[in-house]
């Protein structure tokens, strides 16, 4: 019992002394980091980076919107295929007539498209079919 009490007191003393010196080291490190962050060279780089982000933000937003549209096309195409190849309880849908935009709209690009604005989204092998 005496050993456990001695161990507990030792842990408590170590914690108190360690936290005091640890806190002082932390405060010193925090002050150094704040001094570096507030320095002129760092703030100049932050300003340059902020301006670059502001300039690129609309372009990135457009790219993300296009990627989301393509992802929706791929998911919709996959869901359509799953719905037509299921357990047989569903009747397969017929594709729209040649030249008709159908229900997907004029800007629809299928997931398997070779359209120059699309990229391979993992729906086919990158080298094309090796038939």
N, CA, C and O atoms as a printed pandas DataFrame, in Angstrom:
     atom_number atom_name residue_name chain_id  residue_number  x_coord  y_coord  z_coord
0              1         N          UNK        A               1    0.820   -1.188    0.000
1              2        CA          UNK        A               1    0.000    0.000    0.000
2              3         C          UNK        A               1    0.864    1.252    0.000
3              4         O          UNK        A               1    0.557    2.243   -0.662
4              5         N          UNK        A               2    1.972    1.179    0.773
5              6        CA          UNK        A               2    2.870    2.310    0.865
6              7         C          UNK        A               2    3.493    2.617   -0.504
7              8         O          UNK        A               2    3.668    3.782   -0.862
8              9         N          UNK        A               3    3.823    1.569   -1.261
9             10        CA          UNK        A               3    4.424    1.752   -2.577
10            11         C          UNK        A               3    3.446    2.432   -3.540
11            12         O          UNK        A               3    3.836    3.300   -4.321
12            13         N          UNK        A               4    2.195    2.037   -3.478
13            14        CA          UNK        A               4    1.184    2.643   -4.350
14            15         C          UNK        A               4    0.983    4.112   -4.001
15            16         O          UNK        A               4    0.829    4.950   -4.889
16            17         N          UNK        A               5    0.984    4.422   -2.709
17            18        CA          UNK        A               5    0.838    5.808   -2.278
18            19         C          UNK        A               5    2.041    6.633   -2.724
19            20         O          UNK        A               5    1.884    7.758   -3.199
20            21         N          UNK        A               6    3.237    6.079   -2.572
21            22        CA          UNK        A               6    4.455    6.756   -2.993
22            23         C          UNK        A               6    4.452    6.973   -4.517
23            24         O          UNK        A               6    4.855    8.033   -4.996
24            25         N          UNK        A               7    4.004    5.981   -5.258
25            26        CA          UNK        A               7    3.915    6.106   -6.706
26            27         C          UNK        A               7    2.919    7.208   -7.082
27            28         O          UNK        A               7    3.193    8.016   -7.970
28            29         N          UNK        A               8    1.772    7.241   -6.412
29            30        CA          UNK        A               8    0.762    8.272   -6.674
30            31         C          UNK        A               8    1.287    9.668   -6.402
31            32         O          UNK        A               8    1.055   10.586   -7.190
32            33         N          UNK        A               9    2.003    9.838   -5.277
33            34        CA          UNK        A               9    2.585   11.138   -4.944
34            35         C          UNK        A               9    3.632   11.521   -5.981
35            36         O          UNK        A               9    3.697   12.680   -6.392
36            37         N          UNK        A              10    4.446   10.572   -6.406
37            38        CA          UNK        A              10    5.475   10.836   -7.418
38            39         C          UNK        A              10    4.863   11.263   -8.743
39            40         O          UNK        A              10    5.358   12.184   -9.393
40            41         N          UNK        A              11    3.786   10.594   -9.144
41            42        CA          UNK        A              11    3.100   10.959  -10.385
42            43         C          UNK        A              11    2.518   12.361  -10.259
43            44         O          UNK        A              11    2.626   13.162  -11.187
44            45         N          UNK        A              12    1.900   12.665   -9.116
45            46        CA          UNK        A              12    1.300   13.983   -8.918
46            47         C          UNK        A              12    2.365   15.076   -8.944
47            48         O          UNK        A              12    2.164   16.107   -9.586
48            49         N          UNK        A              13    3.483   14.879   -8.266
49            50        CA          UNK        A              13    4.565   15.871   -8.250
50            51         C          UNK        A              13    5.138   16.023   -9.659
51            52         O          UNK        A              13    5.378   17.143  -10.109
52            53         N          UNK        A              14    5.355   14.935  -10.343
53            54        CA          UNK        A              14    5.874   14.988  -11.712
54            55         C          UNK        A              14    4.919   15.724  -12.647
55            56         O          UNK        A              14    5.345   16.487  -13.515
56            57         N          UNK        A              15    3.639   15.487  -12.458
57            58        CA          UNK        A              15    2.645   16.154  -13.295
58            59         C          UNK        A              15    2.671   17.664  -13.058
59            60         O          UNK        A              15    2.674   18.444  -14.011
60            61         N          UNK        A              16    2.690   18.075  -11.794
61            62        CA          UNK        A              16    2.673   19.506  -11.469
62            63         C          UNK        A              16    3.927   20.185  -11.986
63            64         O          UNK        A              16    3.847   21.233  -12.626
64            65         N          UNK        A              17    5.085   19.599  -11.715
65            66        CA          UNK        A              17    6.336   20.201  -12.172
66            67         C          UNK        A              17    6.434   20.168  -13.698
67            68         O          UNK        A              17    6.876   21.140  -14.310
68            69         N          UNK        A              18    6.035   19.083  -14.301
69            70        CA          UNK        A              18    6.088   18.946  -15.749
70            71         C          UNK        A              18    5.140   19.897  -16.448
71            72         O          UNK        A              18    5.473   20.466  -17.488
72            73         N          UNK        A              19    3.954   20.071  -15.873
73            74        CA          UNK        A              19    2.995   20.961  -16.521
74            75         C          UNK        A              19    3.439   22.412  -16.422
75            76         O          UNK        A              19    3.188   23.198  -17.335
76            77         N          UNK        A              20    4.095   22.779  -15.328
77            78        CA          UNK        A              20    4.587   24.152  -15.207
78            79         C          UNK        A              20    5.674   24.410  -16.239
79            80         O          UNK        A              20    5.628   25.403  -16.964
80            81         N          UNK        A              21    6.655   23.509  -16.304
81            82        CA          UNK        A              21    7.740   23.713  -17.270
82            83         C          UNK        A              21    7.234   23.472  -18.687
83            84         O          UNK        A              21    7.688   24.123  -19.628
84            85         N          UNK        A              22    6.304   22.547  -18.844
85            86        CA          UNK        A              22    5.718   22.294  -20.157
86            87         C          UNK        A              22    4.921   23.491  -20.642
87            88         O          UNK        A              22    4.963   23.832  -21.825
88            89         N          UNK        A              23    4.205   24.120  -19.750
89            90        CA          UNK        A              23    3.413   25.296  -20.116
90            91         C          UNK        A              23    4.327   26.454  -20.514
91            92         O          UNK        A              23    4.036   27.193  -21.454
92            93         N          UNK        A              24    5.424   26.600  -19.793
93            94        CA          UNK        A              24    6.365   27.670  -20.125
94            95         C          UNK        A              24    6.972   27.421  -21.508
95            96         O          UNK        A              24    7.107   28.353  -22.301
96            97         N          UNK        A              25    7.334   26.186  -21.796
97            98        CA          UNK        A              25    7.893   25.858  -23.109
98            99         C          UNK        A              25    6.846   26.074  -24.200
99           100         O          UNK        A              25    7.157   26.579  -25.278
100          101         N          UNK        A              26    5.613   25.691  -23.914
101          102        CA          UNK        A              26    4.525   25.884  -24.871
102          103         C          UNK        A              26    4.306   27.371  -25.154
103          104         O          UNK        A              26    4.166   27.776  -26.307
104          105         N          UNK        A              27    4.278   28.176  -24.095
105          106        CA          UNK        A              27    4.085   29.622  -24.270
106          107         C          UNK        A              27    5.227   30.241  -25.072
107          108         O          UNK        A              27    5.000   31.122  -25.901
108          109         N          UNK        A              28    6.458   29.779  -24.824
109          110        CA          UNK        A              28    7.605   30.293  -25.566
110          111         C          UNK        A              28    7.497   29.904  -27.045
111          112         O          UNK        A              28    7.740   30.731  -27.923
112          113         N          UNK        A              29    7.138   28.667  -27.316
113          114        CA          UNK        A              29    6.977   28.198  -28.691
114          115         C          UNK        A              29    5.843   28.945  -29.397
115          116         O          UNK        A              29    5.961   29.309  -30.567
116          117         N          UNK        A              30    4.751   29.168  -28.675
117          118        CA          UNK        A              30    3.615   29.890  -29.241
118          119         C          UNK        A              30    4.004   31.335  -29.584
119          120         O          UNK        A              30    3.608   31.849  -30.630
120          121         N          UNK        A              31    4.766   31.981  -28.721
121          122        CA          UNK        A              31    5.204   33.353  -28.970
122          123         C          UNK        A              31    6.136   33.407  -30.171
123          124         O          UNK        A              31    6.052   34.334  -30.976
124          125         N          UNK        A              32    7.030   32.416  -30.301
125          126        CA          UNK        A              32    7.924   32.363  -31.461
126          127         C          UNK        A              32    7.134   32.165  -32.752
127          128         O          UNK        A              32    7.396   32.830  -33.755
128          129         N          UNK        A              33    6.173   31.253  -32.721
129          130        CA          UNK        A              33    5.361   30.998  -33.914
130          131         C          UNK        A              33    4.570   32.241  -34.307
131          132         O          UNK        A              33    4.472   32.555  -35.493
132          133         N          UNK        A              34    4.009   32.947  -33.340
133          134        CA          UNK        A              34    3.265   34.174  -33.630
134          135         C          UNK        A              34    4.189   35.233  -34.206
135          136         O          UNK        A              34    3.795   35.970  -35.111
136          137         N          UNK        A              35    5.413   35.319  -33.696
137          138        CA          UNK        A              35    6.377   36.275  -34.216
138          139         C          UNK        A              35    6.746   35.971  -35.663
139          140         O          UNK        A              35    6.866   36.882  -36.482
140          141         N          UNK        A              36    6.926   34.695  -35.975
141          142        CA          UNK        A              36    7.232   34.306  -37.357
142          143         C          UNK        A              36    6.040   34.590  -38.261
143          144         O          UNK        A              36    6.203   35.136  -39.352
144          145         N          UNK        A              37    4.848   34.225  -37.817
145          146        CA          UNK        A              37    3.637   34.447  -38.626
146          147         C          UNK        A              37    3.425   35.921  -38.928
147          148         O          UNK        A              37    3.020   36.279  -40.033
148          149         N          UNK        A              38    3.695   36.771  -37.960
149          150        CA          UNK        A              38    3.483   38.209  -38.120
150          151         C          UNK        A              38    4.623   38.916  -38.848
151          152         O          UNK        A              38    4.530   40.115  -39.110
152          153         N          UNK        A              39    5.688   38.203  -39.177
153          154        CA          UNK        A              39    6.834   38.836  -39.835
154          155         C          UNK        A              39    6.475   39.264  -41.258
155          156         O          UNK        A              39    5.591   38.682  -41.886
156          157         N          UNK        A              40    7.160   40.273  -41.750
157          158        CA          UNK        A              40    6.891   40.833  -43.073
158          159         C          UNK        A              40    7.041   39.802  -44.200
159          160         O          UNK        A              40    6.145   39.721  -45.040
160          161         N          UNK        A              41    8.130   39.004  -44.269
161          162        CA          UNK        A              41    8.259   38.047  -45.372
162          163         C          UNK        A              41    7.128   37.018  -45.412
163          164         O          UNK        A              41    6.630   36.671  -46.483
164          165         N          UNK        A              42    6.728   36.534  -44.234
165          166        CA          UNK        A              42    5.645   35.539  -44.199
166          167         C          UNK        A              42    4.334   36.181  -44.634
167          168         O          UNK        A              42    3.586   35.584  -45.408
168          169         N          UNK        A              43    4.047   37.364  -44.160
169          170        CA          UNK        A              43    2.806   38.028  -44.531
170          171         C          UNK        A              43    2.783   38.399  -46.010
171          172         O          UNK        A              43    1.717   38.404  -46.625
172          173         N          UNK        A              44    3.947   38.711  -46.591
173          174        CA          UNK        A              44    4.013   38.957  -48.040
174          175         C          UNK        A              44    3.621   37.701  -48.809
175          176         O          UNK        A              44    2.855   37.773  -49.770
176          177         N          UNK        A              45    4.144   36.551  -48.389
177          178        CA          UNK        A              45    3.803   35.284  -49.051
178          179         C          UNK        A              45    2.326   34.945  -48.854
179          180         O          UNK        A              45    1.684   34.423  -49.765
180          181         N          UNK        A              46    1.794   35.234  -47.686
181          182        CA          UNK        A              46    0.373   34.987  -47.428
182          183         C          UNK        A              46   -0.474   35.843  -48.359
183          184         O          UNK        A              46   -1.474   35.370  -48.898
184          185         N          UNK        A              47   -0.085   37.091  -48.549
185          186        CA          UNK        A              47   -0.828   37.982  -49.451
186          187         C          UNK        A              47   -0.789   37.476  -50.883
187          188         O          UNK        A              47   -1.808   37.476  -51.572
188          189         N          UNK        A              48    0.387   37.042  -51.336
189          190        CA          UNK        A              48    0.518   36.508  -52.696
190          191         C          UNK        A              48   -0.359   35.272  -52.860
191          192         O          UNK        A              48   -1.061   35.134  -53.861
192          193         N          UNK        A              49   -0.321   34.375  -51.879
193          194        CA          UNK        A              49   -1.131   33.157  -51.952
194          195         C          UNK        A              49   -2.617   33.485  -51.937
195          196         O          UNK        A              49   -3.391   32.859  -52.660
196          197         N          UNK        A              50   -3.025   34.447  -51.133
197          198        CA          UNK        A              50   -4.432   34.841  -51.063
198          199         C          UNK        A              50   -4.908   35.389  -52.399
199          200         O          UNK        A              50   -6.003   35.057  -52.854
200          201         N          UNK        A              51   -4.091   36.224  -53.028
201          202        CA          UNK        A              51   -4.460   36.781  -54.336
202          203         C          UNK        A              51   -4.544   35.683  -55.392
203          204         O          UNK        A              51   -5.452   35.691  -56.223
204          205         N          UNK        A              52   -3.607   34.743  -55.366
205          206        CA          UNK        A              52   -3.629   33.644  -56.334
206          207         C          UNK        A              52   -4.892   32.806  -56.164
207          208         O          UNK        A              52   -5.500   32.384  -57.148
208          209         N          UNK        A              53   -5.277   32.571  -54.934
209          210        CA          UNK        A              53   -6.501   31.793  -54.671
210          211         C          UNK        A              53   -7.720   32.550  -55.162
211          212         O          UNK        A              53   -8.616   31.958  -55.763
212          213         N          UNK        A              54   -7.765   33.844  -54.916
213          214        CA          UNK        A              54   -8.909   34.647  -55.383
214          215         C          UNK        A              54   -9.012   34.633  -56.902
215          216         O          UNK        A              54  -10.115   34.605  -57.448
216          217         N          UNK        A              55   -7.872   34.652  -57.590
217          218        CA          UNK        A              55   -7.878   34.634  -59.050
218          219         C          UNK        A              55   -8.317   33.287  -59.599
219          220         O          UNK        A              55   -9.031   33.229  -60.600
220          221         N          UNK        A              56   -7.902   32.209  -58.960
221          222        CA          UNK        A              56   -8.184   30.863  -59.463
222          223         C          UNK        A              56   -9.530   30.318  -59.002
223          224         O          UNK        A              56  -10.018   29.343  -59.573
224          225         N          UNK        A              57  -10.138   30.913  -57.994
225          226        CA          UNK        A              57  -11.372   30.372  -57.423
226          227         C          UNK        A              57  -12.476   30.180  -58.453
227          228         O          UNK        A              57  -13.085   29.110  -58.462
228          229         N          UNK        A              58  -12.776   31.146  -59.325
229          230        CA          UNK        A              58  -13.852   30.914  -60.299
230          231         C          UNK        A              58  -13.546   29.747  -61.251
231          232         O          UNK        A              58  -14.435   28.966  -61.587
232          233         N          UNK        A              59  -12.291   29.638  -61.678
233          234        CA          UNK        A              59  -11.914   28.547  -62.572
234          235         C          UNK        A              59  -12.069   27.200  -61.878
235          236         O          UNK        A              59  -12.593   26.249  -62.458
236          237         N          UNK        A              60  -11.611   27.128  -60.635
237          238        CA          UNK        A              60  -11.728   25.886  -59.874
238          239         C          UNK        A              60  -13.198   25.544  -59.641
239          240         O          UNK        A              60  -13.588   24.379  -59.722
240          241         N          UNK        A              61  -14.011   26.555  -59.352
241          242        CA          UNK        A              61  -15.436   26.317  -59.136
242          243         C          UNK        A              61  -16.082   25.767  -60.402
243          244         O          UNK        A              61  -16.909   24.858  -60.333
244          245         N          UNK        A              62  -15.709   26.313  -61.559
245          246        CA          UNK        A              62  -16.241   25.800  -62.820
246          247         C          UNK        A              62  -15.817   24.353  -63.043
247          248         O          UNK        A              62  -16.623   23.523  -63.463
248          249         N          UNK        A              63  -14.550   24.053  -62.760
249          250        CA          UNK        A              63  -14.063   22.689  -62.936
250          251         C          UNK        A              63  -14.772   21.721  -61.994
251          252         O          UNK        A              63  -15.101   20.600  -62.384
252          253         N          UNK        A              64  -15.006   22.150  -60.764
253          254        CA          UNK        A              64  -15.720   21.292  -59.813
254          255         C          UNK        A              64  -17.161   21.068  -60.256
255          256         O          UNK        A              64  -17.690   19.963  -60.134
256          257         N          UNK        A              65  -17.794   22.121  -60.770
257          258        CA          UNK        A              65  -19.158   21.964  -61.267
258          259         C          UNK        A              65  -19.226   20.991  -62.426
259          260         O          UNK        A              65  -20.133   20.161  -62.494
260          261         N          UNK        A              66  -18.270   21.090  -63.337
261          262        CA          UNK        A              66  -18.220   20.174  -64.478
262          263         C          UNK        A              66  -17.955   18.743  -64.006
263          264         O          UNK        A              66  -18.568   17.798  -64.502
264          265         N          UNK        A              67  -17.051   18.591  -63.056
265          266        CA          UNK        A              67  -16.768   17.256  -62.523
266          267         C          UNK        A              67  -18.002   16.676  -61.839
267          268         O          UNK        A              67  -18.275   15.482  -61.964
268          269         N          UNK        A              68  -18.742   17.501  -61.125
269          270        CA          UNK        A              68  -19.965   17.026  -60.474
270          271         C          UNK        A              68  -21.000   16.619  -61.513
271          272         O          UNK        A              68  -21.695   15.618  -61.337
272          273         N          UNK        A              69  -21.110   17.390  -62.599
273          274        CA          UNK        A              69  -22.055   17.049  -63.662
274          275         C          UNK        A              69  -21.677   15.716  -64.290
275          276         O          UNK        A              69  -22.537   14.874  -64.545
276          277         N          UNK        A              70  -20.381   15.529  -64.538
277          278        CA          UNK        A              70  -19.930   14.260  -65.123
278          279         C          UNK        A              70  -20.168   13.095  -64.174
279          280         O          UNK        A              70  -20.587   12.016  -64.592
280          281         N          UNK        A              71  -19.898   13.322  -62.896
281          282        CA          UNK        A              71  -20.133   12.264  -61.915
282          283         C          UNK        A              71  -21.610   11.897  -61.884
283          284         O          UNK        A              71  -21.958   10.721  -61.783
284          285         N          UNK        A              72  -22.470   12.890  -61.969
285          286        CA          UNK        A              72  -23.906   12.612  -62.005
286          287         C          UNK        A              72  -24.281   11.806  -63.230
287          288         O          UNK        A              72  -25.139   10.925  -63.163
288          289         N          UNK        A              73  -23.634   12.107  -64.362
289          290        CA          UNK        A              73  -23.896   11.355  -65.585
290          291         C          UNK        A              73  -23.466    9.907  -65.421
291          292         O          UNK        A              73  -24.192    8.990  -65.808
292          293         N          UNK        A              74  -22.284    9.699  -64.846
293          294        CA          UNK        A              74  -21.783    8.343  -64.654
294          295         C          UNK        A              74  -22.691    7.574  -63.699
295          296         O          UNK        A              74  -23.040    6.422  -63.959
296          297         N          UNK        A              75  -23.069    8.210  -62.602
297          298        CA          UNK        A              75  -23.932    7.544  -61.626
298          299         C          UNK        A              75  -25.295    7.242  -62.239
299          300         O          UNK        A              75  -25.838    6.152  -62.062
300          301         N          UNK        A              76  -25.838    8.217  -62.959
301          302        CA          UNK        A              76  -27.128    7.988  -63.608
302          303         C          UNK        A              76  -27.059    6.861  -64.611
303          304         O          UNK        A              76  -27.980    6.048  -64.695
304          305         N          UNK        A              77  -25.978    6.800  -65.376
305          306        CA          UNK        A              77  -25.802    5.734  -66.348
306          307         C          UNK        A              77  -25.682    4.387  -65.648
307          308         O          UNK        A              77  -26.269    3.398  -66.088
308          309         N          UNK        A              78  -24.921    4.350  -64.557
309          310        CA          UNK        A              78  -24.759    3.101  -63.810
310          311         C          UNK        A              78  -26.081    2.653  -63.204
311          312         O          UNK        A              78  -26.402    1.464  -63.213
312          313         N          UNK        A              79  -26.845    3.603  -62.679
313          314        CA          UNK        A              79  -28.138    3.251  -62.091
314          315         C          UNK        A              79  -29.090    2.749  -63.171
315          316         O          UNK        A              79  -29.872    1.827  -62.943
316          317         N          UNK        A              80  -29.016    3.362  -64.344
317          318        CA          UNK        A              80  -29.866    2.935  -65.454
318          319         C          UNK        A              80  -29.520    1.506  -65.852
319          320         O          UNK        A              80  -30.415    0.692  -66.080
320          321         N          UNK        A              81  -28.218    1.193  -65.937
321          322        CA          UNK        A              81  -27.800   -0.168  -66.289
322          323         C          UNK        A              81  -28.230   -1.155  -65.233
323          324         O          UNK        A              81  -28.707   -2.238  -65.570
324          325         N          UNK        A              82  -28.076   -0.816  -63.950
325          326        CA          UNK        A              82  -28.490   -1.719  -62.878
326          327         C          UNK        A              82  -29.989   -1.958  -62.923
327          328         O          UNK        A              82  -30.450   -3.069  -62.662
328          329         N          UNK        A              83  -30.753   -0.923  -63.251
329          330        CA          UNK        A              83  -32.203   -1.053  -63.305
330          331         C          UNK        A              83  -32.659   -1.941  -64.445
331          332         O          UNK        A              83  -33.725   -2.551  -64.360
332          333         N          UNK        A              84  -31.874   -2.028  -65.513
333          334        CA          UNK        A              84  -32.297   -2.836  -66.661
334          335         C          UNK        A              84  -31.724   -4.229  -66.639
335          336         O          UNK        A              84  -32.178   -5.083  -67.401
336          337         N          UNK        A              85  -30.739   -4.498  -65.795
337          338        CA          UNK        A              85  -30.142   -5.827  -65.753
338          339         C          UNK        A              85  -30.387   -6.504  -64.418
339          340         O          UNK        A              85  -29.641   -7.401  -64.026
340          341         N          UNK        A              86  -31.411   -6.085  -63.730
341          342        CA          UNK        A              86  -31.703   -6.617  -62.402
342          343         C          UNK        A              86  -32.275   -8.010  -62.453
343          344         O          UNK        A              86  -31.879   -8.811  -63.301
344          345         N          UNK        A              87  -33.209   -8.322  -61.555
345          346        CA          UNK        A              87  -33.739   -9.657  -61.383
346          347         C          UNK        A              87  -34.738  -10.041  -62.451
347          348         O          UNK        A              87  -35.276  -11.148  -62.409
348          349         N          UNK        A              88  -35.003   -9.183  -63.391
349          350        CA          UNK        A              88  -35.948   -9.514  -64.446
350          351         C          UNK        A              88  -37.328   -8.967  -64.179
351          352         O          UNK        A              88  -38.200   -9.048  -65.044
352          353         N          UNK        A              89  -37.550   -8.405  -62.988
353          354        CA          UNK        A              89  -38.872   -7.886  -62.675
354          355         C          UNK        A              89  -39.100   -6.524  -63.312
355          356         O          UNK        A              89  -40.236   -6.057  -63.394
356          357         N          UNK        A              90  -38.022   -5.884  -63.764
357          358        CA          UNK        A              90  -38.165   -4.588  -64.394
358          359         C          UNK        A              90  -38.009   -4.754  -65.899
359          360         O          UNK        A              90  -37.236   -5.588  -66.370
360          361         N          UNK        A              91  -38.740   -3.963  -66.626
361          362        CA          UNK        A              91  -38.625   -4.038  -68.074
362          363         C          UNK        A              91  -37.529   -3.100  -68.527
363          364         O          UNK        A              91  -37.438   -1.976  -68.034
364          365         N          UNK        A              92  -36.689   -3.539  -69.462
365          366        CA          UNK        A              92  -35.612   -2.666  -69.920
366          367         C          UNK        A              92  -36.152   -1.461  -70.657
367          368         O          UNK        A              92  -37.159   -1.540  -71.360
368          369         N          UNK        A              93  -35.470   -0.352  -70.487
369          370        CA          UNK        A              93  -35.857    0.861  -71.184
370          371         C          UNK        A              93  -35.195    0.871  -72.549
371          372         O          UNK        A              93  -34.071    0.394  -72.708
372          373         N          UNK        A              94  -35.885    1.407  -73.516
373          374        CA          UNK        A              94  -35.287    1.536  -74.840
374          375         C          UNK        A              94  -34.620    2.893  -74.937
375          376         O          UNK        A              94  -35.149    3.882  -74.430
376          377         N          UNK        A              95  -33.459    2.952  -75.587
377          378        CA          UNK        A              95  -32.787    4.238  -75.705
378          379         C          UNK        A              95  -33.551    5.155  -76.632
379          380         O          UNK        A              95  -34.340    4.685  -77.452
380          381         N          UNK        A              96  -33.331    6.478  -76.517
381          382        CA          UNK        A              96  -34.035    7.392  -77.400
382          383         C          UNK        A              96  -33.653    7.132  -78.852
383          384         O          UNK        A              96  -32.581    6.604  -79.148
384          385         N          UNK        A              97  -34.547    7.511  -79.738
385          386        CA          UNK        A              97  -34.306    7.311  -81.166
386          387         C          UNK        A              97  -33.078    8.086  -81.594
387          388         O          UNK        A              97  -32.712    9.088  -80.980
388          389         N          UNK        A              98  -32.446    7.610  -82.651
389          390        CA          UNK        A              98  -31.233    8.245  -83.151
390          391         C          UNK        A              98  -31.502    9.706  -83.475
391          392         O          UNK        A              98  -32.457   10.038  -84.177
392          393         N          UNK        A              99  -30.636   10.579  -82.945
393          394        CA          UNK        A              99  -30.771   12.006  -83.196
394          395         C          UNK        A              99  -31.646   12.713  -82.181
395          396         O          UNK        A              99  -31.635   13.943  -82.128
396          397         N          UNK        A             100  -32.399   11.992  -81.380
397          398        CA          UNK        A             100  -33.259   12.624  -80.380
398          399         C          UNK        A             100  -32.491   12.782  -79.083
399          400         O          UNK        A             100  -31.719   11.906  -78.692
400          401         N          UNK        A             101  -32.709   13.907  -78.422
401          402        CA          UNK        A             101  -32.011   14.159  -77.159
402          403         C          UNK        A             101  -32.616   13.340  -76.037
403          404         O          UNK        A             101  -31.936   13.065  -75.048
404          405         N          UNK        A             102  -33.867   12.944  -76.159
405          406        CA          UNK        A             102  -34.508   12.141  -75.128
406          407         C          UNK        A             102  -34.728   12.935  -73.864
407          408         O          UNK        A             102  -34.770   14.165  -73.887
408          409         N          UNK        A             103  -34.870   12.223  -72.758
409          410        CA          UNK        A             103  -35.169   12.876  -71.490
410          411         C          UNK        A             103  -33.927   13.439  -70.811
411          412         O          UNK        A             103  -34.063   14.121  -69.795
412          413         N          UNK        A             104  -32.727   13.187  -71.317
413          414        CA          UNK        A             104  -31.515   13.611  -70.652
414          415         C          UNK        A             104  -31.078   15.010  -71.035
415          416         O          UNK        A             104  -30.221   15.577  -70.356
416          417         N          UNK        A             105  -31.618   15.585  -72.075
417          418        CA          UNK        A             105  -31.272   16.949  -72.451
418          419         C          UNK        A             105  -30.198   16.971  -73.529
419          420         O          UNK        A             105  -29.541   15.967  -73.802
420          421         N          UNK        A             106  -30.038   18.146  -74.132
421          422        CA          UNK        A             106  -29.102   18.293  -75.243
422          423         C          UNK        A             106  -27.649   18.195  -74.816
423          424         O          UNK        A             106  -26.797   17.803  -75.614
424          425         N          UNK        A             107  -27.349   18.546  -73.565
425          426        CA          UNK        A             107  -25.953   18.561  -73.144
426          427         C          UNK        A             107  -25.501   17.252  -72.508
427          428         O          UNK        A             107  -24.417   17.195  -71.927
428          429         N          UNK        A             108  -26.307   16.202  -72.606
429          430        CA          UNK        A             108  -25.968   14.919  -72.001
430          431         C          UNK        A             108  -24.783   14.290  -72.717
431          432         O          UNK        A             108  -24.788   14.151  -73.940
432          433         N          UNK        A             109  -23.758   13.907  -71.939
433          434        CA          UNK        A             109  -22.612   13.182  -72.471
434          435         C          UNK        A             109  -22.566   11.862  -71.722
435          436         O          UNK        A             109  -22.354   11.863  -70.509
436          437         N          UNK        A             110  -22.756   10.735  -72.401
437          438        CA          UNK        A             110  -22.764    9.452  -71.708
438          439         C          UNK        A             110  -21.424    9.159  -71.048
439          440         O          UNK        A             110  -20.392    9.702  -71.442
440          441         N          UNK        A             111  -21.454    8.298  -70.045
441          442        CA          UNK        A             111  -20.244    7.964  -69.303
442          443         C          UNK        A             111  -19.190    7.334  -70.194
443          444         O          UNK        A             111  -17.997    7.471  -69.922
444          445         N          UNK        A             112  -19.593    6.658  -71.238
445          446        CA          UNK        A             112  -18.661    5.984  -72.125
446          447         C          UNK        A             112  -18.279    6.845  -73.327
447          448         O          UNK        A             112  -17.748    6.335  -74.313
448          449         N          UNK        A             113  -18.542    8.122  -73.248
449          450        CA          UNK        A             113  -18.344    9.033  -74.361
450          451         C          UNK        A             113  -16.881    9.186  -74.731
451          452         O          UNK        A             113  -15.996    9.086  -73.881
452          453         N          UNK        A             114  -16.642    9.427  -76.002
453          454        CA          UNK        A             114  -15.307    9.779  -76.474
454          455         C          UNK        A             114  -15.268   11.261  -76.793
455          456         O          UNK        A             114  -14.389   11.728  -77.517
456          457         N          UNK        A             115  -16.222   11.995  -76.252
457          458        CA          UNK        A             115  -16.307   13.434  -76.454
458          459         C          UNK        A             115  -15.008   14.062  -75.968
459          460         O          UNK        A             115  -14.512   13.676  -74.909
460          461         N          UNK        A             116  -14.428   15.035  -76.716
461          462        CA          UNK        A             116  -13.126   15.591  -76.340
462          463         C          UNK        A             116  -13.117   16.324  -75.006
463          464         O          UNK        A             116  -12.049   16.486  -74.415
464          465         N          UNK        A             117  -14.256   16.770  -74.515
465          466        CA          UNK        A             117  -14.282   17.495  -73.243
466          467         C          UNK        A             117  -14.376   16.570  -72.044
467          468         O          UNK        A             117  -14.276   17.027  -70.906
468          469         N          UNK        A             118  -14.565   15.287  -72.273
469          470        CA          UNK        A             118  -14.684   14.362  -71.158
470          471         C          UNK        A             118  -13.368   13.665  -70.916
471          472         O          UNK        A             118  -12.514   13.588  -71.798
472          473         N          UNK        A             119  -13.218   13.160  -69.709
473          474        CA          UNK        A             119  -12.038   12.380  -69.374
474          475         C          UNK        A             119  -12.498   11.012  -68.938
475          476         O          UNK        A             119  -13.672   10.813  -68.629
476          477         N          UNK        A             120  -11.574   10.065  -68.912
477          478        CA          UNK        A             120  -11.917    8.722  -68.479
478          479         C          UNK        A             120  -12.243    8.758  -66.996
479          480         O          UNK        A             120  -11.392    9.102  -66.176
480          481         N          UNK        A             121  -13.462    8.407  -66.654
481          482        CA          UNK        A             121  -13.891    8.437  -65.259
482          483         C          UNK        A             121  -13.913    7.046  -64.655
483          484         O          UNK        A             121  -14.614    6.792  -63.675
484          485         N          UNK        A             122  -13.129    6.138  -65.255
485          486        CA          UNK        A             122  -13.060    4.801  -64.715
486          487         C          UNK        A             122  -14.162    3.900  -65.241
487          488         O          UNK        A             122  -14.384    2.821  -64.692
488          489         N          UNK        A             123  -14.856    4.313  -66.287
489          490        CA          UNK        A             123  -15.941    3.497  -66.814
490          491         C          UNK        A             123  -15.490    2.575  -67.917
491          492         O          UNK        A             123  -16.224    1.667  -68.309
492          493         N          UNK        A             124  -14.285    2.795  -68.428
493          494        CA          UNK        A             124  -13.721    1.904  -69.437
494          495         C          UNK        A             124  -12.226    1.895  -69.261
495          496         O          UNK        A             124  -11.666    2.760  -68.588
496          497         N          UNK        A             125  -11.565    0.904  -69.873
497          498        CA          UNK        A             125  -10.109    0.885  -69.743
498          499         C          UNK        A             125   -9.504    2.037  -70.523
499          500         O          UNK        A             125  -10.068    2.492  -71.518
500          501         N          UNK        A             126   -8.342    2.507  -70.059
501          502        CA          UNK        A             126   -7.748    3.708  -70.627
502          503         C          UNK        A             126   -7.234    3.484  -72.041
503          504         O          UNK        A             126   -7.179    4.434  -72.822
504          505         N          UNK        A             127   -6.859    2.271  -72.394
505          506        CA          UNK        A             127   -6.301    2.015  -73.710
506          507         C          UNK        A             127   -7.391    1.759  -74.750
507          508         O          UNK        A             127   -7.090    1.563  -75.927
508          509         N          UNK        A             128   -8.633    1.760  -74.328
509          510        CA          UNK        A             128   -9.732    1.462  -75.249
510          511         C          UNK        A             128   -9.908   -0.039  -75.347
511          512         O          UNK        A             128   -9.175   -0.803  -74.719
512          513         N          UNK        A             129  -10.875   -0.453  -76.131
513          514        CA          UNK        A             129  -11.118   -1.888  -76.254
514          515         C          UNK        A             129  -10.055   -2.508  -77.134
515          516         O          UNK        A             129   -9.660   -1.934  -78.149
516          517         N          UNK        A             130   -9.603   -3.664  -76.745
517          518        CA          UNK        A             130   -8.539   -4.355  -77.474
518          519         C          UNK        A             130   -9.162   -5.547  -78.188
519          520         O          UNK        A             130   -8.815   -6.697  -77.920
520          521         N          UNK        A             131  -10.091   -5.257  -79.103
521          522        CA          UNK        A             131  -10.876   -6.299  -79.716
522          523         C          UNK        A             131  -10.248   -6.863  -80.875
523          524         O          UNK        A             131  -10.805   -7.765  -81.501
